[in-house]
Amino acid sequence: MFQHIEAFAGDAIVALNEAFHRDLRPHKVNLSIGIYCDEQGQVPAQHAVCEAEQYLAAARQPKPYLPMEGSARFRNAMQELLFGAGHAVLVQGRVATVQTVGSSGALKAGAEFLRQWFPSSGVWLSDPTWDNHRSLFESAGIVVRTYPYYDPAGGVRFDAMLAALRELPPRSVVLLHACCHNPTGVDLTHAQWLELIPLIQDRQLIPFLDLAYQGFGEGIEEDAFSVRLLAQAGIPFLVANTLSKSMGLYGERCGALSVVCADDRQAERVLGQIKFTVRQNYFSPPAHGGQIVAHVLGDPALRASWVRDLTGMRERIRSLRRQLHTALGRKWAGSDFAYLLSQRGMFSYTNLSAEQVRRLREEHAIYLVKSGRLCISGLNAGNVERVADAIVAVQ
Ligand SMILES: Cc1ncc(COP(=O)(O)O)c(C=O)c1O
C-alpha cells in the first residue's frame, strides 16, 4: 500500500544539527540551529519558568480541553506583550487573538484564514527568509513570491523593496519580520518602517508580521515597535508571536496569532473563523506551555525575573558579537566585519559561501547553515578565537 511513498527530504537545519551531535571531534562548535544556548552550550531553564512549573505541579489542576481559541489568560498576556497594556486597539476590542501551536501554528492558521477569505491573494516573503515560511504558506494553498530585502553590501535593499511592494495588487499579503530578521539579522530601521506605512495604506496591502524574537533585539517593548506602529496607523494586519525563544519554551509549543481589525464586531467574526481553522486542524491548543507563560507574566516578581534573564541573553549575544568582531579584526587586518555589530538578534548573515561553510564544517568542526547564517549564541569565551581563526583560514 505504501510502496509509492517517497522519502521526505527533511529539514536541512535539523539534519545539520543531528550531524553535529554525531560528530566525535571534541572541539566541535554548533552555530547552526536557532536555539539560544548559554556559555556552557545548554538551553537555559529560566528561573521564572521553573517556579511556574512547580506552582502548576503543586496546584494539581485537572486537564480539560482548552477552548479552540486557547486560554483567556494566555491570550490577554500575549496581547499586552504585543501592543502594551491599555493600547487603544485592546481597549476597543479590535484584536482577535488565538493561542497556537508555536508561532509556526500561528503562521499556518493565519495562512489558512487568508486562503479562505482572500482566495486570490498571494503572499510575498523577504529574500531571504526563514525556510519554513514558504512551505507553511504553500501548503495552505497560497502562491508565494519574494520581495528584495537583504543587501550583501550591508543593510536592506530598501528602495528595491519599496519598488516591488508598490507593484503588488491590492490585498496582497506581505510577510515582514518585526525584529531580529531570520536569517540575516538585518532589520528595517524605524525611519524605514515609517516610510512603509503610507505605501501599505495606498496599495491596501495586508501585512503579516512574524515576531519570533521579541526581546532579543533592543528590548521587549522596543522590539514591538513595528506592531504598535501598524496598530497606531489603523492598518488591519496579522501578527504571529511565540515564547519559544524568549522563555526557552521551544518544546511546549506556545505562540499566538493576533488579527487587528477595524472594530470589535469584525474582531469577533475573525476570531470565530480562526477558531474554525483550529477545529479543522487540531481542535484545541496544548495547555501546559500557555499556563507557564500566563503564570510568569501575571506574577510581578516572576515577570521581573524573566525580564532579567531575557536582558542577560540579549546582552550576552551583543557581547559575543563584539568578541567575534574584535577577534576577526585582530587576525585579519583590513577586514570589514562591521555587520556583526549592526545586525540584531541571534543570527548573522556572514556572506560566507556554501563552499566556505563546507570547509568550516569538514576541516574545523564548525557548523553553520549552508546559506552562511551563523547563530551567535553558539559562540562562547572558549571557542570564539578558534571560530575567528577558522573563518580567516577558509578565505
Ligand atoms: C522567524 C521565525 N518565525 C517563526 C519561527 C517558529 O517558531 P515556533 O514555532 O517555535 O514558535 C521561527 C523558529 O525558528 C523563526 O525563526
The ligand as a MOL file (V3000), in Angstrom:
LIG
                    3D

  0  0  0     0  0            999 V3000
M  V30 BEGIN CTAB
M  V30 COUNTS 16 16 0 0 0
M  V30 BEGIN ATOM
M  V30 1 C 11.3210 33.8240 12.0670 0
M  V30 2 C 10.7150 32.6520 12.7480 0
M  V30 3 N 9.3830 32.5390 12.8000 0
M  V30 4 C 8.7870 31.5040 13.3980 0
M  V30 5 C 9.5220 30.5070 13.9950 0
M  V30 6 C 8.7850 29.3590 14.6410 0
M  V30 7 O 8.9320 29.2910 15.9900 0
M  V30 8 P 7.9490 28.4240 16.9200 0
M  V30 9 O 7.0760 27.6200 16.0370 0
M  V30 10 O 8.8490 27.6030 17.7720 0
M  V30 11 O 7.1930 29.4060 17.7130 0
M  V30 12 C 10.9130 30.5580 13.9560 0
M  V30 13 C 11.7180 29.4770 14.5460 0
M  V30 14 O 12.8970 29.3720 14.3740 0
M  V30 15 C 11.5260 31.6690 13.3320 0
M  V30 16 O 12.8460 31.8030 13.2850 0
M  V30 END ATOM
M  V30 BEGIN BOND
M  V30 1 1 1 2
M  V30 2 1 2 3
M  V30 3 2 2 15
M  V30 4 2 3 4
M  V30 5 1 4 5
M  V30 6 1 5 6
M  V30 7 2 5 12
M  V30 8 1 6 7
M  V30 9 1 7 8
M  V30 10 2 8 9
M  V30 11 1 8 10
M  V30 12 1 8 11
M  V30 13 1 12 13
M  V30 14 1 12 15
M  V30 15 2 13 14
M  V30 16 1 15 16
M  V30 END BOND
M  V30 END CTAB
M  END
